[in-house]
């Protein structure tokens, strides 16, 4: 819980600063690069998490990697996080920033799991329906799961829209067992 408050505070600060300086798009691209790099490099993540490596060394490594690839404002933020000894939270702070940015722009990330790939028409229909339900722009992220039998599951934050055949069959079974439905 304390970590979430820290993540939120740092990410909010970065969002507010980038809005004030009118460079949200640049900072977003920088933070996406930072997240992607930290996710791809286990060694870099381990180094940032290590209490043995001194903060100055961590900062020098981060500068060496990112100083020519991200803006000065983004690099200043990375330096600030390291100076406060929060470098182990850098990836989480960055992800929280991206969530807050999407929320600020009225974008909902929807994670859709289905048995097979959606056609472009199905994606379009699903996106427009979810945009009406959520009253936000929707960014769809797809993955497949052969255990679903059919249909799909859409997850938005903590809300789950389960339109899978497996779920529908479980509901039907429950109704039969409780006597809410009879065959007559």
C-alpha positions in Angstrom: 0.0 0.0 0.0 2.8 2.4 0.9 4.5 1.6 -2.4 1.4 2.4 -4.4 1.2 5.8 -2.7 4.8 6.5 -3.6 4.3 5.3 -7.2 1.2 7.5 -7.5 2.9 10.5 -6.0 5.9 10.4 -8.3 3.9 9.5 -11.4 1.4 12.3 -10.7 4.3 14.7 -10.3 5.7 13.7 -13.7 2.3 14.0 -15.3 1.6 17.4 -13.9 5.1 18.7 -14.8 4.8 17.4 -18.4 1.3 19.0 -18.7 2.7 22.3 -17.4 5.6 22.2 -19.8 3.3 21.1 -22.6 5.5 18.1 -23.5 3.3 15.2 -22.6 3.8 13.4 -25.9 7.6 13.6 -25.6 7.7 12.4 -22.0 5.2 9.6 -22.8 7.5 8.3 -25.6 10.5 8.5 -23.2 8.7 6.7 -20.4 7.5 4.0 -22.8 11.1 3.5 -23.9 12.2 3.3 -20.3 9.5 0.7 -19.4 10.3 -1.4 -22.5 14.1 -1.3 -21.7 13.6 -2.2 -18.1 11.3 -5.1 -19.0 13.7 -6.5 -21.6 16.8 -6.2 -19.5 16.8 -8.4 -16.4 20.3 -7.3 -15.6 19.4 -3.6 -15.6 16.4 -4.3 -13.4 18.5 -6.4 -11.0 21.1 -3.6 -10.8 18.5 -1.0 -9.9 17.0 -3.4 -7.3 20.4 -4.2 -5.8 21.2 -2.5 -2.4 24.9 -3.2 -3.0 25.3 -1.0 -6.1 25.7 2.7 -5.0 23.1 5.2 -6.3 25.8 7.2 -8.1 26.8 4.1 -10.1 23.1 3.4 -10.9 22.7 6.9 -12.1 25.8 6.8 -14.3 24.6 3.6 -15.9 21.1 5.0 -16.5 22.6 8.2 -18.0 24.9 6.2 -20.2 21.9 4.2 -21.5 19.2 6.9 -21.8 20.8 10.4 -21.9 20.9 10.5 -25.7 17.6 8.7 -26.2 15.2 10.6 -23.9 14.5 14.3 -23.3 16.2 16.4 -20.7 13.0 16.6 -18.7 12.6 12.8 -18.6 16.3 12.3 -17.7 15.9 14.9 -14.9 13.0 12.9 -13.6 15.0 9.7 -13.6 17.8 11.5 -11.8 15.3 12.8 -9.2 14.0 9.3 -8.6 17.5 7.9 -8.1 18.4 10.8 -5.8 15.5 9.9 -3.6 16.7 6.3 -3.5 13.6 5.1 -5.3 15.3 3.6 -8.3 14.0 0.1 -7.6 10.5 1.6 -8.2 11.4 3.3 -11.5 9.6 0.8 -13.7 6.5 0.8 -11.5 6.5 4.6 -11.3 6.8 4.7 -15.1 3.9 2.3 -15.6 1.8 4.2 -13.2 2.6 7.4 -15.1 1.3 5.7 -18.3 -1.9 4.7 -16.5 -2.5 8.2 -15.2 -1.7 9.7 -18.7 -4.3 7.4 -20.3 -6.8 8.3 -17.6 -6.1 12.0 -18.2 -6.7 11.6 -21.9 -9.8 9.5 -21.4 -8.4 6.3 -22.7 -9.3 2.9 -21.3 -7.0 -0.1 -21.9 -9.1 -3.2 -22.5 -7.4 -6.6 -22.4 -9.4 -9.0 -24.5 -8.9 -12.8 -24.3 -10.5 -15.0 -26.9 -10.2 -18.5 -28.4 -9.2 -17.2 -31.8 -8.2 -13.9 -33.4 -10.9 -11.3 -33.9 -11.5 -10.0 -37.5 -11.1 -6.3 -38.1 -14.9 -5.9 -38.3 -15.3 -7.7 -34.9 -12.6 -5.5 -33.4 -14.3 -2.4 -34.6 -17.7 -3.5 -33.3 -16.2 -4.5 -29.9 -14.3 -1.2 -29.7 -17.4 1.0 -30.4 -19.6 -0.9 -28.0 -17.0 -0.7 -25.2 -16.5 3.0 -25.9 -20.2 3.5 -25.4 -20.3 1.5 -22.2 -17.1 3.1 -20.7 -17.7 6.6 -22.2 -14.0 6.7 -23.1 -11.7 6.0 -26.0 -10.7 2.4 -25.9 -7.3 0.8 -26.6 -7.8 -2.9 -27.3 -5.1 -5.5 -26.4 -5.7 -9.0 -27.6 -4.5 -12.4 -26.6 -5.7 -15.9 -27.2 -6.6 -18.7 -24.8 -7.7 -22.1 -26.1 -9.3 -23.0 -22.8 -12.2 -20.6 -23.3 -14.1 -22.8 -25.8 -15.6 -19.7 -27.5 -16.6 -16.1 -26.9 -14.3 -13.7 -25.2 -13.4 -12.0 -21.9 -12.7 -8.3 -21.7 -10.9 -6.8 -18.7 -10.9 -3.1 -17.9 -9.0 -2.2 -14.7 -10.9 -4.3 -12.1 -14.0 -4.9 -14.2 -14.4 -8.2 -16.1 -16.9 -8.6 -19.0 -17.1 -12.4 -19.4 -18.8 -13.3 -22.7 -17.2 -16.7 -22.9 -19.1 -19.8 -23.7 -17.4 -21.5 -20.7 -18.8 -18.8 -18.4 -22.3 -19.0 -20.0 -22.3 -22.8 -19.5 -21.3 -22.4 -15.8 -24.1 -19.9 -15.3 -26.6 -22.3 -16.9 -25.4 -25.2 -14.7 -25.9 -23.0 -11.6 -29.4 -22.2 -12.7 -30.2 -25.8 -13.2 -28.7 -26.8 -9.8 -30.6 -24.1 -7.9 -33.9 -24.9 -9.7 -34.2 -21.4 -11.3 -34.6 -23.1 -14.6 -36.4 -26.3 -15.5 -36.5 -28.3 -18.8 -40.3 -28.1 -18.9 
